[in-house]
Each structure stands twice: as structure tokens, then as C-alpha cells.
Amino acid sequence: MARLIDEGERMRHVFLAAGAALILFSASAPTAPSHPGRGILRQPAVQEASADIIGARFLDVDGNIRRLGDENGAGPAALVFVDDECPVSARYLGEMDAFLAEAEAAGIDFYAVMSSPRRSWADARKLRDDYALTTPVLFDASGDLAARLAPATLGEVFVINEDDRLIYRGRIDDRFESIGRLRRVIRSHDLLEAFEVADEPEAEARATTPIGCYFEAWENVGDREVTYARDIEPILAANCAECHQAGGVAPFALGHYRQASGRARMLAHVTGEGLMPPWRAVPRFGRFRDERYLSQTQIDLLAAWAAGGAAEGVPGDRAPAARLPDPGWRHGEPDLVLPMLEPYAIPASGDDVYRYFVIPSGLERPRTVTAIDFQPGDASVVHHANFFVDYSGRARREDAKDDEPGFSVFGTGSFMSYDNTDENAYGIGGWTPGAEPYSLPEGVGLWLPPRGDIVIEVHYKLNGRATTDQSRIAFYFADRPTREYIDGLIIGTQDLDIPPGEGAYTRHISMDVPVGFRLVDVMPHMHYAGSRARMVVTYPDGREQAIVGIEDWDFRWQNIYTLRTPLHIPAGSRIDGWFEWDNSDANADNPFDPPRRLEWGWQSEEEMAEFWLGVIPDEPRRRMALIRASYQTWINADSRPLPPGRGR
């Protein structure tokens, strides 16, 4: 949890007011103490640590799920702490929409935040209505945002860049010389100046001294009862309900008190252990779209709620009903929808099923794909899906050998080549529950030649009920020429010989980058004995950049990790990747008891070591140089151990 200033210093980071200024405050307003003169104490500190804001999910007062910094693609975010009971804060409320317009013009998501245990969702909605705000208003019912940002005053604003680095905190402008004393002319528009540099990666962090009522809402609160209505429902609605709803992929819904309270201790357990939300990448080791983390405050609230008897609370504390995403096609009507050719029968019990399904594309001319969406036929059993195209006919031939629809992922070899030179079969994205459709950056497309087959790899998790599935994949095509096209690389090794009983067997691969490229997404891949994976790039100047890290590999929860913005990796860089396996009897996922020697192979009880990369080459004509460099990783692996720590 980010703490940007020392708790002991927190109350000293404001102007001290003249005694005459106190007439401006109502009796209920928190006020700065009277003090002779108008002294300026030192500004709040701005630290380099992650602000823990970008990508976080919160409800606004209308029930919309706000993904901070992700409202319209990856970008910065700005938050101002407000309360109309503080006259200084109220003075700015009528201008919030003007700041919103400036923020939107700069590509910044802008929010007003009310945060207090003495306020309610109804108070926050009334503030929005009284000032006729279109600015999204968030109610920080449990003090989570306050804990992340540690505001010193009401009216203090925070600007966080898309890398989750705080680049500005302090006043909106200098109209208040001190509490109760306004300048006739505003000389410094600090918030607008911060907007101008918010998208500059090297922007220097800056702070000004905020003026306003002390932010002391969460001080001296005592042992406050944690309730479903006020504290827990907003967490579940913003972070869990997309999957845990009626008809969703999760095995049960969490949309009502009775559904959640009957699982209170289990919710505390799975969130405390990091099992839910289901996101395996190490927090802040790389930054991705669709990240799903809970803050420590949220985890502690779930634990306290369970320990305290899972109280419901009072209706007046209720959050608004969450407006969940439309379960239909989320980018609107697709240009092409391809269902599986026939339903596939899933048994009630047994091992999870991993299966390829081949669907002729039917395209008569080349198309450029900009986005891909997926709809599971039976969301209760479809765990995740990966997508491929095949122009070789190999997938179709494998399909013909199997009497059932599709063919098994394991034991059939592959319809794709691992030397990266096969132009006829390659990956084109994937789907996991709750994730956004696989979308390419503006101006980037995926080339889809005519004819050929679309191949969907589906992981079915059995749930005790026999059913059928006939999922659908949808494509969105560019309506104008595309400047650039995404390409794919696979780096890894088949040089695996994992002794039985070995708890930390490691393989390291390295790729020297001959041609610069932008990295769009990455997918690590191992089987059941995998335990850790990590990728780091070292730039020509020696700087290191974390790409992805997984410290608790789970074969059942594999993701395509799409970077928030494509990362440019220049020529002369080096990519290092590590894989680690636990082939001991301490690994509950070990496919053998007692453990056996494991080598590379297609079967799920054998092992693999791969990173799949989506890239945009700087020089498309030199893509073969990239392919040759990636192929070298397959013949030059070593046993260098994972470096300590998790990177930055």
C-alpha cells in the first residue's frame, strides 16, 4: 500500500490559517487551527514508488465500474479529494467539469473523490447532483483511496502517469494564499500544468502545498464495524461480479448479501492467499491491461468482515447497483462471427479438457483485424481460450482423425512450427473471463489472408454437470488502411531434463535483439510442474525493464498479458527469460506420485518452456532477422538461476 508521506508528518503539510479566517467554516467542518500569521509549512513529499492507482477498479455514485486510467485506453489519471462541507473544497466543485474537459483533452481520466466514514453513498450522490457534475464521483466508503494516496487536505489533487508513478500532488491552483484569503489574480494553474506533462515518461515529480480543511476523516475512527452494504459490496461489484454473476463463468454469484455472507470466510481466505481475483502476474512487475488486484486495505476489510460475523449493514449505506458490462459483443456488432461447427459434449467429471476446434474462416479476400472477441457457449465450463490461424491444413487433418468435434491439445503434436519460420500457422490472441476483447493499438492490424482455418483452443473445467458447448469467435476489421501489422515470436527451449525430487530446476534463455520492435503482449507457458517464470529486457545502456513475472505458476490460469502500452525494445537490447519447475512430491500439481523424470513433450504430464510474444517490428522487411534471433533461444539454453527479487 502506497504511503507517500510519513504519517507523523501528515498533519503538518497544510497552511496554518489566521484566526479571522475561521468565520468561513461551518461548525461541522474540520478546520485548520488558528495561528498567528500565515506560515507555510513544507510541501508533501512525492516518492517514486507505485501509486497503486492505475488499473484499480472502483464504483462511482451511479454504479459504473471505473478502471482508473483505463477508461478510454491506457493513460494517466487525476483524482481530487472533495467535500462540500469544506468551503475551500466547495469553491472548486463548480469548476470540476471544466477540469474534466481539460483532462479529457490531454487523455487523462479525471475523478472527484469523497472519502469519509461519516459520509454515505447518498451524500456523494447529492454532491454530484447539487453541483450538476458530469465528472465521475467516487465514494471512498472504506478509506481505500485515502490509504493509497494519503491526502493532507480536502481539495488536494493527485496526478498519476500511466506507469502508476505520482507526478504531481498538491493544490489545484494558487487562488488561495491561505485559508480565508484569496488572490485577486490566479498566477499558477498547477493542475493544468501537471496535465501538460502527464504523458511524458520522464516528467519530474512535483508537489505544491495544498490549502484547505485538514483531511482527517479516517483519524480517530476507532473500531468501526465492517458491513456488506458499505464496505464489501463495492469491492465485490467492482472486482468480482463480472464473473461471479448468474450465468457467468464462476461457479456461484456474488451479487447479493446472502450470496456473499454465506461465503464470507472463504472470500477472506482466497483473497488473503492471492488466489482471487485470478491474476498470476507479480504486481507491478510489468504493467498490463485487465490487471486484477485487491489492495491490502480491501483484503483486510474482507478478513475483518468475515471475522466480525459478516454484518449486512443498513440500507442507507448501500452502494448503487453495479452496471456490469453488456454480456453481448462488447465492441458492437462484429464484422465476422464464427461458431464452432458443432456442439462439444463435456462430461460431468474427470480431468479438465483441453481441445482444439477448427473453423473455416470463409474469407474470400485478405482482411485486417483490429479486435477479436469471444463468447463461450456455456460460460460455466469454459475457463479460457486461445486463438490461432492455420493455412497449412495440418489442424484440419488432425481434426479428421478424431471422431469427436475438434482434437486434443495433448498428444497430437502441433500444427505450428517452433522455429518461428512457419508463415502458415500462428497465434492471434486469446480470452479469459472478465478480460476486455483482444484489441490492437490504434493504427495496428493483424493480417488475415483469405481462406484458411481459425483454430480455437478451449480449456474446459468440469463442474459436476454434463453439458455441451458451442462457443463463438468474432472479428472486427479495419475500415481504412493500417500503418503497421503485428507479428509473433516464440522463444523458449526444449532442453529439459528435470530430475525426480528436484524442487527448483531452472532453465534460462536469452535473445539478442537485432531489429527493434514494440512488444504488445506476452504469454508464458509451462505445464503442471511449472512453478515460476520471469522475463526481463536489458537495454543497450544497461537499464533493466521488467516484462512479466509469475511466482506461483498455475497451469489452469494461463493468460495472454497485454501491455498497457506497447513497449519499445531497441536493437542491441537483450531479452532474458527464466523458467523454474518443482518436480518434488511437495508440488500438489505434480502429475506423478512418486515424481518421475520430466522432459519436453506435448503431453500435459511432460513439460514445456515458452514465451509467446506479440511484436510490431521497427523494420518489417527485416523480420527474418528477428525470427532467426528467436530461434537461437531454442538451442542455447542454460541453467542460470533466477536472480533474486522481483524486479521493478
Secondary structure, DSSP 8 states (H G I E B T S, - for coil): ----S-GGGGGGSS--B-GGGGGGS-TTS----B-SS----------SSB-S-TT-EEEBTTSBEEETT-TTSS--EEEEE--TTSHHHHHHHTTHHHHHHHHHHTT-EEEEEE--TT--HHHHHHHHHHTT--S-EEE-TTSHHHHHH--SBTT-EEEE-TTSBEEEEE-S-SSEEETTEE-SS----HHHHHHHHTT-TT---EE----SSB--TTTT--S---BIIIIIHHHHHHHTTTTSSTTSSSSS--SSHHHHHTTHHHHHHHHHTT-SS---B-TTSS-BTT-----HHHHHHHHHHHHTT-B---GGG-----B---SS-TTSS-SEEEE-SS-EEE-SSSS-EEEEEEEE---SS-EEEEEEEEE-SSTTTEEEEEEEEESSSHHHHHHHH-SSSSEESSSS--SS-TTS--TTEEEEEEE-TT---EE--TTEEEEE-SS-EEEEEEEE---SS-EEE--EEEEEE-SS--SEE-EEEEEE----EE-TT-S-EEEEEEEE-SS-EEEEEEEEE--TTEEEEEEEEE-TTS-EEEEEEESS--TT----EEEEEEEEE-TT-EEEEEEEE--STT-TT-SSSS---EEB-SSTTSB--EEEEEEEESSGGGHHHHHHHHHHTTT--B-----SS---
